[in-house]
Amino acid sequence: MFEIEAHYHDRKIYLSDGRVYPLGEIILRYFSMNSTALGELYNVCERAKRELNISSLFCPADIGKRAQEIEFAYNDIMDIAKSLPPYDTKHFRHGLLRNLFAYYNDIFDDPFYEDSEFESVDYNDHFIDADCIPVSYEEMYITEELNELRALSDYEFDSKKVFSNYENRKDAVDFTTCIEQMTNEFSTFIEDIIRVKSIFMPFADELCDHNSYPATQKVIDTFQRYTGIVSGGSMCMGHTVIDTKKGPILCETYRFTSLGAFLYFELFKCIEEKFMPVRCKNCGRWFIMKNTTFSHFCKRLISSNPPKTCRDHAMSHNFKEKLRNDPVWEIYNRGYKQHYARFMKGKMTKVEFSEWGEYAIELRTKAAEGVLDMEEYQKLMKK
């Protein structure tokens, strides 16, 4: 259900549905998502592995009521998935457990529906393909609205009924297989998102704690400290020619068995290509620093009149700090204002003011390096 196929070429990710994302754009969405209920959802997913396992020596009582709570959690997880790429164009149908229990109705106690029309439905018409092979649990749907299905809370497991005949025993094995696949997929998916929040984001933060892209040794040292960064799931790689508006291109094609494997791949492609996820030190939101002059501040607008970005704000703040704490910059700024006033009054031409500006930068550099003493520097800046 959560498997991903993607193509990679020239710092772009091409999804199998035709959408194209700049490198880093998808993982940025996961870095920025709200994650308040992830821990609770994960606990429900882990409980589901034992509470829905009818093959264990101790089968839980009230399996239907327990399944109802798990169903709610699965619906919430599918809502999370369809709000984020690459799953946001996929059609997730709610009611997976309700349909699954209905399909394997014969292995459950059914005190209220013994003679009902519900039991006369031939589920084989719905769930067996042309070669008589049962389809996966993802395709086990009777109705989109689920109006015809009984409530999960009505189901009780009947071990005597399961062992009463061969067909029921086989159904119990198939049901257990479907439950194992389903519980593992949902648990892995939510665990992958938690890993993004608890490991990927701190890892990226630590890589970018200085004012430059991380060197190879920095990446190695940081990677070795984050032992949980490697995700579950697997990846296989090949090549595919795909058509674009500019013509056919040869792409690396990857198939990932989990979301975590896909995001792990994208994160390290970002590091390799210097498309780094960085947390803005002004607004706190994440952005992608795309192989340019490194900055800890993004270009999102924080005011419209006048237009000012987080980066503009930071530059202004840093300049004011320099003026306040660095006498070299304070003298330079005072001299600049004096000469700019002369230019505005017509006492200097544009060429003269430009030449003075280059001369002033040379003086500022020499003063900062200690080549020029402060008294002489201040005197020359006034000329």
Steps between C-alpha positions, in 0.01 A plus 500: 500500500781743589756389241651771277647509151695811403742612229799730559674727251683836523392585857136422430278215620246370248215308661326215321182711466687761291558765765845657528658637820828686546740302716419551867145624448331177613708446814443867584125429516563228759735724698228765512199281583311516831580188703313524830329157490773284346602329824144403586437366148818296514397342832166395349680350197729298723207378711321391185771242429402296804135601547398389150719191489259206518784251450656569839449271797315779674246658267375829650141525612275761340701485179232698314498787751878513494495495121266800500753717688777382269281578197467862618879524530551352152255752355697783666825363357352483150388863539859593589632308198264660250600849619866446404686407180532252345172368644287816461356387166437142613146393590503355851174332597406492865362183656783253433433291809123514463527356151760245601291371790195483272690300242608244762166508679478119524779475758327738740206448732192658344211481750299781342540415136450124473204518262563844358524591135854617578628142530363403161742730319747300294827669594691283255340705223672804646835377620620213280668583171472307172773257607326427832771688694380714794579869448688710755326668792528836322239388247257344748216751469130422479373854488659844513247624756512185717127536568433129444768377739442412863677700770841375608386502862259211417780258416627239745760238423377141527790255521266196483352633179846552348604138554164353396601443137783538252361813332476688828853398599629623164306826537652552844850462354420742216345749743811486718723559196298805397505637856878456523553685173259777593629557855863499385433752223313747719747465785800549269341801330435690823840392639664650188333836559607493866856426382486810278405713801726342760810416292504648148424856615757512786752336265445773235510768771836379626645480149415867444604643836773708335482757222593262220397177333628197697833353392524125437666433836229698677234280334687182596545604864138609538365191323689271739333666799148450360480121506120494449506702180504194273138418422326168470389393157704440189579662167576367154643711220492493121468741207199625305455735205213739567348768280507864611407829334865538398519149359590152630746471790679203653417483871615294793189307609451400862238281663465536875310260724442768764469875539807504725723350229380764253556796737840362603596490132382858442674636811837362393451616141445847650829473690683374191363776274515779764124548500498510878192514726566791737292635788458879477636666814246779470162336432594143601367342178700269273619593152735356239834677455562427132874492432545876553664722761413328826257673734304405812217732393229436241352732237139488623335840528453617859371847407343644186552872556786525436552144364743327734603135531649312793837531325460878461413525868806294596735709283365820652531358850855373439606834356364684804686256726822570312451874538431458871789265580766559234676841493637430149146474361379793712767731352431366149126565535556854630734578209256349249214718625716814481608435142152392392369835631762682291391302193132585559585871534693494172841551662616161361428344163369145466840386374680667792261342751548157341879536509486608866286193579766264362770691686297483827460122472878464459554711812240298695670173402845625607363628831322169569823308428703731727714637215362851557471642854164638609608864531639512145198302370257752652695793356512354145127415503415868552686616187 
